[in-house]
Structures are given as C-alpha cells and as structure tokens.
Amino acid sequence: MKRGVSIVCTSALALLAGCETLRTATGELAGAVEQVGLHEPVWQMAEVGWTPAEPAAAQGEPRVNRSAAGTPLRMARLDFEQGLGLAGDALLVFTPGGRSTRLELAAGVDDASPDTNGSARVELRSDGAVLWTAHLRRGGSPQTCDVRIPAAQHVLIRVTAPTGVYTDIVLARMTGMPGLRAALLAGRQAHEDALFAAPERLFGTRRLLNGAVVFPYSHRMFGACIGMSNAYLCVIAAPQHGGVIVHCGRELQHNLLAEPSGVELHPRDRRMTDASIACSGVWKWRVEDDGTLRMLSPVDPVHGVRWTRAIALVPGMPAARCSIMMKNALGHAISWSTGTRLAGISMYDAIVPPNPRTAGWAVLRDDTFALLVAPEEPRHGLYPYDGLRVSSTRAVATLFTELTPLAPGEFSGYEQYWVLGAWRINQQETLAQLEAQRDAARTAWRTWLAPPGTPTGRTMKDAEALLL
C-alpha cells in the first residue's frame, strides 16, 4: 500500500514539476500555451543567399530537415532529425503577432560544409533589439539560444557566412499564447499576397493639368508601365516592379537610363537582406489632378519601411520633380538613410561634385544629351559612407539622404529634380547649364502650384497622406 502511495505521489510531483517548469519558462499554464516548430514553413519571409544545385532545392528557401547539401543534419558528429539547412548568408523573418513568449533553438555549422576553415555568425533580433548572437565554426558543438520574446511582433534570424559554410538551425521552436501558429501563418500569407498582388493597369491616354500626357506603356522587361510626356521630356515608371523609373529621355526612342533607377535603403552594412518586397513587389499608384504620379509600396517585412515615390513633369520644361518619402511601418524605432540608385553607367559618365559632403548629383550622358539628378535644398548632416552624400563606382552612382532615426509611424523624405539638357564642350559647362535649368525648373514648379500672392497648395504632407 505504501509503495502504491509512493508511486502516486511521485507521479503527482513529476506532473507538478512539469507544469511548474512550463509556468516558469512562459508564465502561462500548460493548457494555455502553444508551441510551434520553426522548421515548419511558418516564416513570413526566407532568403538563402546560395543553394547547391544537387540535389535540387527551391531558390531562396531553406532546406527542411536536411542540410543545404541535402544530407542529414549533422553538427560535431551529432545527428538531428528536425531543423533547417542554410548556405551562405540567410535570413528568416517571423511575425508572431504579439502572441510569443519564448524562442529556443540550437545553431551550428554542418559537418558537410565544404569550407573547413569558414565561420558563421547567427543573430536573433526581436522588434529591432539584438537578443542573441553566436559565432560558429565547423566541428564546434552547436550553440543554444533560449530567450524571452514577450509579445514580439517581428522576429529575425540572420546568418552571415561564406557560401561554402552550411549553417543548421535545429530544435527551433517558438512558445506563446493560443493562436500563435495562426498569427505566423497569417503573416506568411500577407507577405505572399503583397508579393504577388494583381497590379492595377492604366487604360487610355489622359491629358494632365500640367500640360503632360499620361499613357500606358508595355515594357519588355517590366510589363505594364505608366508613361508621362510633354514636348520636352518622357518619363516611364513601373509600379509592378518596385516603382522604378525605367525611362528618362527626350522621347520613347531615347533613354538616358541604361538600367532602371530604384529606391534603396542605406548604408549597406546595416541592410539585413538584398531582397526587399518594397523594392521588388507591386506598388499601388494614382495620378493626381496636378499631374503627379504617386506610387505606394507594400510594407517591407525586413526593414520595416514603406515608400512613396512621386513623379511630375514641370510645365513647359525638360524637367521632372521627384519626391521620395519613407515611413517606419514597424512598432519599434529604426534608423536608415535612403538612396536613389542610377545603375549601368561608367565612372566617366558620372560627375562627382567637388565637395560631395555638401551637395549631391549625378550626370548620365550620351553624345548629345545629359541628365542631371539633383537633390532639392541639400542639407549638411550625417550621411552614410563616411558622410558622403554621393557614392560613385564604375557602374553605379547613388544619392543619399541624411541618416535619420525614425520612431514608429514617423516619416522622412526628400525631393529631387531630374533635368535634361544638351551636352556642352566639357563637364563644367554642361553642369553649369543643367544647374541653371534645375533652378528654373524649381521656380517654375512652385509658381505653377502657387501663383504669386497665394499660399503654397501642396507640400510633402500630401505624400504622408498616402502612406497613412
């Protein structure tokens, strides 16, 4: 009898200990807790920088329950049944919807890695805060992570490694309140919906109040685009592909952009991924009464940014006014600089100003014409790349805004003028002529919006209204 009582008591103590352990770890009773294995496809976004060709795997997706090479997960001669296999730089994004309480995982370099001397760095972020980091080497024991992430909205697992280093994330699970799995899957579905959204199309030609004509244009690479043209300048933008400007020239047959001009986040060393839904997804758009084409990006799940890019032709001039605005769409503070990238040019076609810390512009040219992209009202401040406002390499010129801290829901923006002019005898004369045209375009645009004696009717607040 005593022996039976002892067995019952022991079982009760074990059960109680189990409940107490769960309560201590999560702060919740066993019946009110949901655990989700992160080797399941519940991530909102996954990016793997490189995937071996054999055996075949989906590009950009981690291997489930296999290493990147397709072999069983094995680290320091220890085998694991469940986990994710990654190769090179990789990123996983999860959106628990505020229902999370804890995240556990182990990480290490897989024994199948061909790079025997390479290392990997794994970082865990929750709502912008770095909670855990680990430096891993082939042959070393897996390192474990067990951290609290109460009510997290945005969780990132980032791996930084050479392509020859295979990193395994094993025994990964997220604990939280009931509905956690549904919240993770809802975030994944929202990302898919934004990435593959059905784009709007422009039907028919329309004359705008600024004297320009807006028209639909089918681009061989970017599909359905929107064009704007007056007697001096033709600009074509692609809302289906990140709101990029794919054409800027005198007419449809003349394009001074060798590559599309997109909007980027900088500085690069703070970027968590090169893939961005805001830079590659389908943008919403509208053409306003004053002739402005305003495009709105989806929310970027990695960087927490939402963009507007507004383009309007200056009445009666070979010039376009472009405004760019960024909104922090996450629930925590971020700090970014934005850049307008002009790619596909040689270093001889980009004129870098004498003092790139105080002003920024780039010129693309052919044998006859030149294009000036100039910031409106340049300001002194903290810019990326050692404070430079302009970065110019052999093939890319990028204009930057200031490095700006953004609170949740806060905005940052700037304006540019794109001016087309004749190529002069040398760069100095060309630049002087283009800058004079830029000043005239600025005056013409402001005068057209608000004739002398009347208050200015439109400001950057109009772009904010679209982002709200």
Secondary structure, DSSP 8 states (H G I E B T S, - for coil): -HHHHHHHHHHHHHHHHHHHHHHHHHSS-GGG-EEEETTSS--SEEEES---SSS---TT--EESS-TTSS-EEETTEEESSEEEEESSEEEEE--TT-EEEEEEEEEE-TT-S-SS-EEEEEEEETTEEEEEEEEETTS--EEEEEE-TT-S-EEEEEE--TT-EEEEEEEEEEESTTHHHHHHHHHHHHHHHHT-------S-EE-TTS-EEEEEEETTTEEEEEEE-SS-EEEEETTTTTEEEEEESBTTB---SS-BEEEEE-GGG-S-S--HHHHS--EEEE-TTS-EEEE----TTT-EEEEEEEEE-TTSSEEEEEEEEEE-SSS-EEEEEEEEEES--TTT----S-TTT---EEEE-SSEEEEEEESS---S--HHHH-SEEE-SSEEEEE---EEE-TT-EEEEEEEEEEEE--SSHHHHHHHHHHHHHHHHHHHHHHHS-TTS-----THHHHHHH-
